[in-house]
Structure formats: C-alpha cells, structure tokens
Amino acid sequence: MILKMQNLKLKPFMAYIEESEYSKLRKFSKAKKLTMSAVIREAISMRLSDSTYASGYNDGIKKYHRSC
C-alpha cells in the first residue's frame, strides 16, 4: 500500500531507532524509491490493520518479540 501525500493530513511524530535499523531503512527506502517516512507509515498501517495478511505479519512480530 503506497500512500499519496496530497490526500493525507499528516501529524508530526518522532521515534528513536537503532543505528543498524536506520541504515537498513535508508537502503530499503532508496531501493524502493520511497521516502523513509513513507516506509514507516506503511509499516504502522500494516501493524494496525485487521486484515488476514496483516494478522500473519503481526503474529510473526509477536513471536519474534517473545523469543528475545
């Protein structure tokens, strides 16, 4: 899901991430020709979604965090 900026009312939000995550996010966003903010918005939308695909994604995230 790629969000179109002109249709959004955006609120500023700040989050801290590890340097390694920042580097991966930067490389990924460049490869996909997206802004880092767009990638983060997509990730948040996916995490908050109730769709079947998202529930599998969310289950994987929960399983990962339990294993840490």
Backbone as CSV, one residue per row, in Angstrom:
resi,resn,N_x,N_y,N_z,CA_x,CA_y,CA_z,C_x,C_y,C_z
1,MET,0.843,-1.170,0.000,0.000,0.000,0.000,0.894,1.241,0.000
2,ILE,0.850,2.003,-1.078,1.616,3.229,-1.162,0.652,4.388,-0.966
3,LEU,0.942,5.214,0.023,0.066,6.321,0.356,0.422,7.553,-0.469
4,LYS,-0.576,8.288,-0.911,-0.348,9.504,-1.672,-0.355,10.688,-0.721
5,MET,0.710,11.455,-0.744,0.888,12.566,0.188,-0.193,13.634,0.061
6,GLN,-0.639,13.960,-1.147,-1.564,15.069,-1.317,-2.914,14.821,-0.648
7,ASN,-3.260,13.580,-0.365,-4.549,13.268,0.250,-4.467,13.085,1.764
8,LEU,-3.286,13.238,2.330,-3.110,12.951,3.747,-3.038,14.219,4.583
9,LYS,-3.592,14.140,5.770,-3.378,15.178,6.773,-2.408,14.557,7.770
10,LEU,-1.167,14.954,7.704,-0.125,14.301,8.492,0.130,15.033,9.800
11,LYS,0.441,14.271,10.824,0.836,14.796,12.126,2.295,14.443,12.341
12,PRO,3.081,15.366,12.827,4.490,15.036,13.087,4.607,14.011,14.217
13,PHE,5.569,13.124,14.068,5.799,12.076,15.061,7.275,11.752,15.050
14,MET,7.849,11.552,16.209,9.276,11.250,16.286,9.466,9.933,17.020
15,ALA,10.340,9.109,16.488,10.650,7.822,17.118,12.148,7.602,17.047
16,TYR,12.682,6.909,18.014,14.106,6.582,18.031,14.282,5.137,17.589
17,ILE,15.222,4.910,16.669,15.535,3.558,16.220,17.040,3.351,16.312
18,GLU,17.437,2.087,16.355,18.860,1.758,16.429,19.549,2.159,15.129
19,GLU,20.843,2.441,15.209,21.600,2.847,14.026,21.521,1.802,12.920
20,SER,21.580,0.523,13.293,21.514,-0.536,12.280,20.161,-0.533,11.570
21,GLU,19.072,-0.281,12.320,17.745,-0.198,11.712,17.659,1.008,10.778
22,TYR,18.256,2.119,11.198,18.264,3.328,10.377,18.969,3.064,9.048
23,SER,20.105,2.398,9.110,20.864,2.094,7.893,20.065,1.189,6.963
24,LYS,19.430,0.154,7.525,18.615,-0.754,6.717,17.420,-0.021,6.116
25,LEU,16.780,0.829,6.908,15.634,1.597,6.437,16.049,2.528,5.300
26,ARG,17.178,3.170,5.454,17.675,4.091,4.428,17.949,3.352,3.113
27,LYS,18.640,2.211,3.205,18.933,1.423,1.998,17.655,0.906,1.349
28,PHE,16.739,0.406,2.162,15.475,-0.122,1.653,14.670,0.965,0.952
29,SER,14.573,2.124,1.587,13.771,3.208,1.003,14.373,3.693,-0.312
30,LYS,15.693,3.746,-0.388,16.338,4.144,-1.646,16.086,3.112,-2.735
31,ALA,16.188,1.833,-2.385,15.981,0.762,-3.359,14.547,0.769,-3.884
32,LYS,13.586,1.081,-3.020,12.171,1.088,-3.402,11.723,2.451,-3.926
33,LYS,12.625,3.431,-3.895,12.328,4.808,-4.340,11.152,5.400,-3.569
34,LEU,11.208,5.205,-2.256,10.226,5.756,-1.326,10.964,6.574,-0.284
35,THR,10.264,7.496,0.340,10.877,8.192,1.468,10.887,7.251,2.671
36,MET,11.779,7.497,3.597,11.811,6.691,4.816,10.501,6.872,5.579
37,SER,9.941,8.067,5.572,8.659,8.314,6.240,7.550,7.474,5.627
38,ALA,7.541,7.341,4.304,6.512,6.535,3.642,6.618,5.075,4.055
39,VAL,7.838,4.561,4.157,8.037,3.165,4.575,7.528,2.981,6.004
40,ILE,7.827,3.925,6.862,7.386,3.837,8.263,5.867,3.927,8.347
41,ARG,5.244,4.830,7.563,3.776,4.923,7.567,3.150,3.616,7.109
42,GLU,3.729,2.989,6.081,3.213,1.696,5.615,3.329,0.637,6.706
43,ALA,4.461,0.627,7.410,4.663,-0.359,8.486,3.653,-0.155,9.610
44,ILE,3.394,1.086,9.960,2.417,1.372,11.013,1.031,0.941,10.563
45,SER,0.671,1.256,9.328,-0.636,0.857,8.797,-0.790,-0.658,8.810
46,MET,0.265,-1.370,8.424,0.218,-2.831,8.410,0.044,-3.368,9.822
47,ARG,0.781,-2.827,10.758,0.729,-3.302,12.146,-0.654,-3.094,12.759
48,LEU,-1.314,-1.997,12.390,-2.612,-1.658,12.961,-3.781,-2.286,12.203
49,SER,-3.521,-2.871,11.059,-4.569,-3.440,10.213,-5.118,-4.731,10.814
50,ASP,-6.378,-5.016,10.478,-7.026,-6.252,10.940,-7.179,-7.282,9.827
51,SER,-6.547,-7.052,8.673,-6.709,-7.975,7.551,-6.018,-9.313,7.828
52,THR,-6.366,-10.334,7.068,-5.782,-11.667,7.228,-4.273,-11.623,7.014
53,TYR,-3.839,-10.937,5.956,-2.404,-10.832,5.680,-1.698,-10.152,6.836
54,ALA,-2.271,-9.068,7.325,-1.661,-8.325,8.432,-1.632,-9.151,9.700
55,SER,-2.633,-9.987,9.918,-2.641,-10.779,11.146,-1.484,-11.777,11.140
56,GLY,-1.140,-12.340,9.982,0.030,-13.214,9.891,1.312,-12.449,10.160
57,TYR,1.395,-11.248,9.625,2.553,-10.371,9.868,2.647,-10.055,11.355
58,ASN,1.534,-9.649,11.946,1.522,-9.292,13.364,1.879,-10.488,14.241
59,ASP,1.393,-11.683,13.889,1.748,-12.886,14.646,3.252,-13.147,14.594
60,GLY,3.856,-12.938,13.439,5.302,-13.098,13.295,6.067,-12.115,14.160
61,ILE,5.607,-10.873,14.212,6.246,-9.848,15.047,6.140,-10.234,16.521
62,LYS,4.953,-10.681,16.951,4.768,-11.094,18.341,5.680,-12.266,18.686
63,LYS,5.775,-13.247,17.790,6.608,-14.421,18.027,8.077,-14.001,18.153
64,TYR,8.505,-13.093,17.297,9.895,-12.605,17.366,10.158,-11.952,18.720
65,HIS,9.255,-11.085,19.167,9.473,-10.368,20.434,9.447,-11.319,21.638
66,ARG,8.657,-12.367,21.572,8.653,-13.359,22.663,9.963,-14.113,22.735
67,SER,10.632,-14.266,21.576,11.878,-15.041,21.547,13.083,-14.226,22.005
68,CYS,12.923,-12.923,22.131,14.063,-12.058,22.539,14.295,-12.093,24.023
